Amino acid sequence: MTSQNKLKAQRIYLLLGALFITSLVVSNLIFQKFFYWYPFNLKVFGFSLFEISVGILPYPITFLITDLISEIYGKKRANDVVIAGVFASFFSLLIILVADFAPAISNSPIKDETFHNVFGASSIAVFASMTAYLFAQFIDIQIYHFWKRVTKGKHLWLRNNFSTWFSQFIDTFSVLFLLCSFGIIDWGSFKGLLISGFLFKVLVALFDTPLLYLGVSIFRKTYNLKVNEELDIL
């Protein structure tokens, strides 16, 4: 690979990492708003099936990006992005804690109470989310590369979906369990949010499979990569 192509590959990797980190940080800041992701409220066994937090919306993007990085740049580069995302989340938490501690002036458009209600729970949310997410993402990467070895780089749809489904269930279950344990979310909503959140992620994983194929195809054509071949950007 020429130095120019290597530089281009490095820049794309940085852009993918930026998208990953942004999606991860934002999801922890907006999680307190809930909505129905289907036109009507369907109840199963007494709980709403399609009720989810808006914080879940950016999450599938992060798994798509790590799968793409895993496929093109390799396991280590995918792990590096996850670690950077976790660091960014904790750093954003520190900024929020300082901002929440600073008293608002009398003519501030946003008062202390409003700011605290919106961002005050972020510390617990970030802790719960990062604990669950870090575990889930590393599992996703491990499973992805397990299937990549088994299939010798073929059947991209299989490793994309199987790794995401399993890791997303772990992430959804873990973060809801921790949020309920800390009293952020009522235990009565646990089953509904678990099923709805996991179902949403499964469907998104199915829909983003063509996007992964497209991204991998573009990379392989641009850099003349063979099946199961990865880019070395060092």
Secondary structure, DSSP 8 states (H G I E B T S, - for coil): --HHHHHHHHHHHHHHHHHHHHHHHHHHHSTT-EEESSSS--EETTEETTEEEGGGSSHHHHHHHHHHHHHHT-HHHHHHHHHHHHHHHHHHHHHHHHHHHS---TT-SS-HHHHHHHHTTHHHHHHHHHHHHHHHHHHHHHHHHHHHHHTTT--HHHHHHHHHHHHHHHHHHHHHHHHHHTTSS-GGGHHHHHHHHHHHHHHHHHHHHHHHHHHHHHHHHHHT--TT------
